[in-house]
Amino acid sequence: MGILVDLVAGDAREILLAVGIEDWAGMRDPRRFVAHLSLGGVGHSWLDLFSRAARESGGDGPEAFGESVYPIDSRLTSISERTVERVAPSWVDAVAQIADRRLDAIAARWIELIERSGSAVEADEKPMLRHLAGELVQFCRRAREAEDVLFVWSI
């Protein structure tokens, strides 16, 4: 299956149900969920580095992502092979407040931090990560109004 990582904003029970029945197309339906972002193989550690890049790039930024997620307590989490964690509203709010004019500097710093952590970032992956930084901010702006934001992942 490979690494699968998604952020989904909406009603937690509905998200968990969609995860349980593997309704990935339904998660992208804006009539059903406030926001959805597929992160591919970007997990906790790279989101921690994104948070750090935001803090180090001339402004306020979110706390480490790993410190902003916690297990969700639900029987529905046992019906899927994916791990589901709730994202703290404070992380979502902090990312949503990142000004668009800061995104290039944050993305550049994020790529630098990823490379320093020992992960190679190929030249063709850099534009994707720059784009993903903007998508994270846009996701969080939409997700601020959601009841819940869940981080859904598997390895």
C-alpha positions as CSV (number, residue, x, y, z in Angstrom):
1,M,0.0,0.0,0.0
2,G,2.9,2.4,0.7
3,I,2.7,5.6,2.8
4,L,-0.7,7.3,2.7
5,V,-1.3,10.5,4.5
6,D,-4.4,12.8,4.5
7,L,-5.7,15.8,6.4
8,V,-9.5,15.9,6.5
9,A,-11.7,18.6,8.1
10,G,-15.3,18.0,9.0
11,D,-17.3,15.8,11.4
12,A,-15.0,13.3,13.0
13,R,-17.6,10.5,13.0
14,E,-18.2,11.0,9.2
15,I,-14.5,11.1,8.5
16,L,-13.9,7.9,10.5
17,L,-16.7,6.2,8.7
18,A,-15.3,7.2,5.3
19,V,-11.8,5.9,6.4
20,G,-13.4,2.7,7.6
21,I,-15.1,1.9,4.3
22,E,-12.1,3.4,2.3
23,D,-14.3,6.1,0.7
24,W,-11.3,8.2,-0.5
25,A,-13.3,9.9,-3.3
26,G,-16.0,10.9,-0.7
27,M,-13.4,12.6,1.4
28,R,-12.7,15.0,-1.5
29,D,-16.3,15.9,-1.8
30,P,-16.7,19.5,-0.5
31,R,-20.4,19.0,0.2
32,R,-19.5,16.3,2.7
33,F,-16.2,17.5,4.3
34,V,-15.0,21.1,4.8
35,A,-11.5,20.3,3.4
36,H,-9.3,17.5,2.4
37,L,-5.6,17.4,1.5
38,S,-3.7,14.3,0.4
39,L,-0.1,14.7,1.6
40,G,1.3,11.6,-0.2
41,G,4.3,10.5,1.9
42,V,4.6,13.7,4.0
43,G,4.2,12.5,7.6
44,H,4.7,13.8,11.1
45,S,8.4,14.6,10.8
46,W,8.1,16.6,7.6
47,L,5.1,18.5,9.0
48,D,7.3,19.2,12.1
49,L,9.9,20.6,9.8
50,F,7.2,22.7,8.0
51,S,6.1,24.1,11.4
52,R,9.8,24.9,12.2
53,A,10.3,26.6,8.8
54,A,7.3,28.8,9.5
55,R,8.6,29.8,12.9
56,E,12.1,30.5,11.5
57,S,11.0,32.4,8.5
58,G,10.3,35.8,10.0
59,G,7.1,35.4,11.8
60,D,4.9,33.4,14.1
61,G,4.3,29.8,13.3
62,P,2.7,26.7,14.5
63,E,4.1,24.5,17.2
64,A,5.6,21.2,16.1
65,F,3.0,19.1,14.4
66,G,3.9,16.0,16.4
67,E,3.0,18.0,19.6
68,S,-0.3,19.1,18.0
69,V,-1.9,15.7,17.3
70,Y,-3.3,13.2,19.6
71,P,-5.1,9.8,19.3
72,I,-8.7,9.8,18.7
73,D,-10.8,7.7,21.0
74,S,-13.3,5.8,18.9
75,R,-14.3,2.3,18.1
76,L,-14.4,3.2,14.5
77,T,-10.6,3.6,14.4
78,S,-10.3,-0.2,14.7
79,I,-12.1,-0.9,11.4
80,S,-9.3,0.5,9.3
81,E,-5.6,-0.2,8.9
82,R,-4.9,3.6,8.9
83,T,-4.0,5.5,12.1
84,V,-6.2,8.4,12.9
85,E,-5.2,11.4,15.0
86,R,-7.0,14.6,15.9
87,V,-5.1,17.8,15.0
88,A,-5.2,20.6,17.6
89,P,-7.2,23.7,16.5
90,S,-4.2,25.8,17.6
91,W,-2.0,24.2,14.9
92,V,-4.7,24.7,12.3
93,D,-5.2,28.4,13.3
94,A,-1.4,29.1,13.3
95,V,-1.0,27.7,9.8
96,A,-4.1,29.4,8.5
97,Q,-2.6,32.8,9.7
98,I,0.6,32.4,7.6
99,A,0.6,35.3,5.1
100,D,0.8,34.4,1.5
101,R,3.8,36.6,1.0
102,R,5.8,34.4,3.5
103,L,5.1,31.1,1.6
104,D,8.2,31.2,-0.7
105,A,10.6,31.8,2.3
106,I,8.8,29.1,4.3
107,A,8.9,26.6,1.5
108,A,12.6,27.2,0.8
109,R,13.4,26.8,4.5
110,W,11.3,23.7,4.7
111,I,13.2,22.1,1.8
112,E,16.5,23.0,3.4
113,L,15.4,21.4,6.7
114,I,14.2,18.2,5.0
115,E,17.6,17.9,3.3
116,R,19.4,18.6,6.5
117,S,17.4,15.8,8.2
118,G,19.0,13.4,5.8
119,S,16.2,13.0,3.3
120,A,17.2,13.8,-0.3
121,V,14.9,16.2,-2.1
122,E,15.3,15.8,-5.9
123,A,15.1,18.9,-8.1
124,D,11.8,17.8,-9.5
125,E,10.3,17.4,-6.0
126,K,11.1,21.0,-4.9
127,P,8.2,22.6,-6.9
128,M,5.8,20.0,-5.5
129,L,6.9,20.9,-1.9
130,R,6.6,24.6,-2.6
131,H,3.1,24.0,-3.9
132,L,2.3,21.8,-0.9
133,A,3.3,24.5,1.5
134,G,0.6,26.7,-0.1
135,E,-1.9,23.9,-0.1
136,L,-1.3,23.3,3.7
137,V,-2.1,27.0,4.4
138,Q,-5.2,26.9,2.2
139,F,-6.4,23.7,3.8
140,C,-6.0,25.2,7.2
141,R,-7.9,28.4,6.2
142,R,-10.9,26.3,5.1
143,A,-10.5,23.9,8.1
144,R,-10.8,26.6,10.7
145,E,-14.6,26.4,10.4
146,A,-14.7,22.6,10.7
147,E,-15.8,20.7,13.8
148,D,-12.7,18.5,13.6
149,V,-9.5,18.1,11.7
150,L,-8.1,14.6,11.5
151,F,-4.7,13.3,10.4
152,V,-5.1,10.0,8.7
153,W,-2.1,7.9,7.8
154,S,-0.6,4.5,7.2
155,I,2.8,3.0,6.4
